[in-house]
Amino acid sequence: MANPTDSLDPLFVPVRRENGEQERISRPALSAFQDSWRRLRQNKAAVISLILLGIMIVLAIVGPWLTKYSYAQTNYSAVYQSPSADHWFGTDKFGRDQWARIWQGTRISLLIAVLAAALDLVVGVAYGAISALKGGKVDNVMQRIIEILIGVPSLIIIILLMMIMKANIFTIMVAMSITGWVGMARLVRAQILKLKQQEFVLAARTLGTSNTQIIFKHLIPNTIGMIVINTMFTIPSAIFTEAFLSFIGLGLQSPQASLGVLIHDGFQTLSSHFYLLLFPALVIVVIMVAFNILGDGLRDALDPRMRK
């Protein structure tokens, strides 16, 4: 009996495979985190931004200790000195070392921004998840509250609160968090509304799983990518808000240091001592741009729809 393959064109030769090779996996399986990290590393701009942010954070922690001067130490014999080997970023009108003040200010600005973003994250995720999962009248009432908060400009609320309370780190953080969580809550609600009718959620309900377990074990883990991305964009926004409040005189005040305070002081002497504005402005620009580029990179890495 003739072999069936004899009639085939010589260009097409059947591949001989061992039965054991058919089920073998050629490469190790990657977790969702490993796959996202692999795709993030392919984004050169995001990697550079991550490195720059790491450098800024390290300098914010150890920078003030790299000089013998304190950020609040005055020296009237060294007023308005240009950058030199003794004062790397120069001195201000009180003879305070700008290197120490800039990195102390960066530490304060990052601390305020991270704490405000963390509070927005906790409140916004919990509020949005409960609103979407409960639905009905509960969802309607909770969404009307959000609409009222959105209708009032957040900057007005922040300014009014800053005028009533004493300006400090806690006050600024609370002021920015009053309405800052609204955007996170709406995003989480929209995402969970898509997920709540999925089979795995219905199966969990059938097995008697409580709403709290459904939220924390099933719904929030499936929205973690969107939550991380939104948080990365919230941090630079909070840094800008703090800098704006300090610049107009409603935030922290000297001798306290923040990037907004330093920019405010540098702006007053821009025509004669431009370096007092140049260095803090460069720091805040690098931080905000790096956070935004990193946020874009995380969106591309974590969003399944962006996979090629």
N, C-alpha and C positions, 0 to 999 in steps of 0.2 A: 504493500500500500504506500502510495506516495506521501511524502511529508507535506502538509498544507503550506508550510513556509517556503517550499520550493517555487511556488508560483508567484511569490512576492518579488517586487523590484529589488535588485541588489542594493539599491540605495537605502532601503528600509530593512534593517536587520533587527529582529526581536531582541529585546534586552533580557538577559538571563539574570534573575534575581533569586537570592535565597529566601526561603519563607521567613526566616528569622529577621531579615533586613526590613521587611515591610512595616513592622510595628516599631522599629527602633527610632528614637528621637535623636536627631543629629546634633542638637545643641541643648544645653540645659535651659529649663524653663525660667523665665524672668518674672519676678513679682511686679505688681503695679508700680511700686516705688522704684525698683531697679530700672524698669522700662522708662519711667518718666525722667529719672536721673540721667539715663543714657541719652535720651533725646535732648535734655537740657544742655548737656555737655557739647552737643553738636552746634548749639547756638553760641557763636563766639562772643557776640555783644553781651549776652546774658552772663557768660562766664567772666568776662572782663568786669562787668558791673558787680558781680558777686565778689570778685577779688578786691575791687575798690571799696566796697562796703565793709569787707573784712578789715582792710587797712584803716578805714575811718573809725571803726568800732574799737580796734586795738589802740589807736592813737587817743581816742576819747577816754579810754581806761587808763593808759599809762602816760599819755602825753604830758599832763600837768606835772608828773613826777620826773620828767626828763630835764627839767630846768630847776635851778636853785631858788627861783622866785615863786611866790604864791600868787594865785590869780587875783587876790584882793589886797596884796601888799603894795602900799604906795611908796613912792620914792621921788620926792619933788626935785631932786638933783638930776633926775633922768627923764624929765618931761619931754614928750614928743621926740624921742630918739628914733632915727630911721633904723630899719633892719640891720643888724650887725652880728658879730660873733657872740656878743654878750646877750643881746636881745634879738633872737632870730626873726621875730615878726615885728620888732620895734616896740615902742611904749606909747601909752595914751596920755591924756592931759594930766593925769595924776601920777605918771611914771610907772604905771602898772604894766607888767610884762604881757604882751599880746599873745605870745605863744601859749602861755599857761591859761590865759583867759579864753582863747579860741577853743582849746580842747576841753576846758571845763564847760564852756558854753555848748559845745557839741554834745558832751555827755548829758547835760541837762535837757537839751532839745530832743535828743534821741530817747531819753527816759520818759519825758512827757508824751512823746508821740507813741512809743510802744505801749505805755500804760493805757493811754486813751484808746488805741487800737484794740488792745486786749479787752477793755471794758465794752467797746462796741461789738467785739466778736461774741462775747458771752451773752450780752443782752440781746443783740440782734438775732443770733442763731436760735436762742431759746424762744424768743417772741415769735419769730417767723415759723419755727417748727410747730409750736403749739397752735398758732392761728391756722396753719394749713391742715394739721391733723384733726383738729376739732371740727372745723368747718361750721356751716350753719350760722346761727345767731352769734356764737362766740367769734367766729371769723369776721362777721360783719361789724361787730362792735370794735374789735381790735384794729380792723382796717380803717374805721372812721377815726380812731385815735391817731393813727399814722397820718391820715390825710390832714388832720388839724395841725400836727407838728410840721408837716411839709408846707402848709399854707403860710406859716410864720417864718420869715427868713432866719436861718440859724445864726447868722452873724449878729443880728439884733439881740437875740436871746443871749449869746455869749457876751456881748458888750454890756448888756444890762446886768448880768450876773457878775461880771468883773468889776463893775462900778459899785455894786452892793457889798461884795465880799472882799476880803484882803487878798491882794495879789500874791499868790505863791504857787508852787507846783501843783498841789492838790486842787486848788481852785481852778486853775487853767485846765487840768485834766477833766474835772467834773463838768466845766462849762462846755468843753468840746464834745463830751459824751452825751449831753442832754438830747441832742438831735442826731448825733453822728451814727447811732445804731440803726436809724430808720432805713438807710439804703441796704444794709446787710439783711435786715428783717424782710424786706420786700424780695430780695434775691432768693433768700432761703425759702420763703413761702412759695414763690413761683416754681422753684425746683422740686420741692416736696409735693406740691400739687400734681406734678407729673409722675412722681414715684409712688404715691399712696395707693394707686389702683393697680400697681404691678403685682404679679403673681406671688413674689416672695413676701410682700406685705400682707396680702390676703391669707397666705399660708400661716404667717405668724399670728394673725388675728384668730384664725381657726384653731390654732393650738393653744389659745388662751393667753397670749403674750400681752402684757400691759402696754399702755400707750407710752410710758416712760422708756420701757425696753425697746419698743419699736423705734422711738425717736433716736435713742443713743446707740442702738446696735444695728439698725437697718437703714434708717433714713439719713442721718447726719454723715455716717461713713461714705455714703454714695454721693454726697454733696461736698466732700472735703476739698476737692480740687477747686471748685468755685469759691469756697470760703477762703482758701489760702490766697488765691489770686486777688480777691477783693480786699483782703487784709493788706497785701503788699501795696495796693494803691492807696489804702487809708493812711498808712504811715507817712508818706511824703506830704499828703494833704494836711495831716495834723502838724507836721513840722512847719509848713507854710503858715498855718493859722496861728501857731505860737509866735512865729517871727513877726507876723503882721500885728498881733496884739502888742507885742513888746515895742515894735517900731512906732506905733501911734501912742505909746505911753500907758497902755492899759494892762500890760503884762508884767513881767519881772522888771525890777528896777536895779540900777547900780547901787552897791558894788556887786550884786548878783550878776552872774554871767549866763547868757544864752545867746544863740546866734542872732535872735532879733534885737537884743540889747546891744550887741556889738555892732550890728549894722546901723542901728539908730545913732550910736555914738560916732561911728565912722562917717555917716552921712553929714553930720554937723561940721566936720572938718575936711570935707572932700576936696575943696580947692587948694588946701595947703598941705594936708597929710593924707594923700589918697590911699596909702597902704592900710590905714585903719579900716577902710571899707572894703578894699580889694580882697584881703585874705579871708574874712568871714563870709563874704559873698561867694568866693570860689568854693569854700567848703559846703555851703548850703546848696549851691548849684550842683556840685558833684553828687551829693547825697540824694537829692531829689531826682536827678536824671538817672542815677544808678538804680534807685528803687523802681522807677517807672519802666526802665528797660528790662530789669529783672522780672518785674510783673508780667511784661509782655512775653518774656521767655518761658515763665511758668505757665502762662495761659496756653502757649503752644505745646508745652510738654505734658500738661495734665489733661487737656481737653482731648478726648478720643476723636473728635471730629477733625482735629488738626493733624492727625497721623497721616503719613504718606504711604 
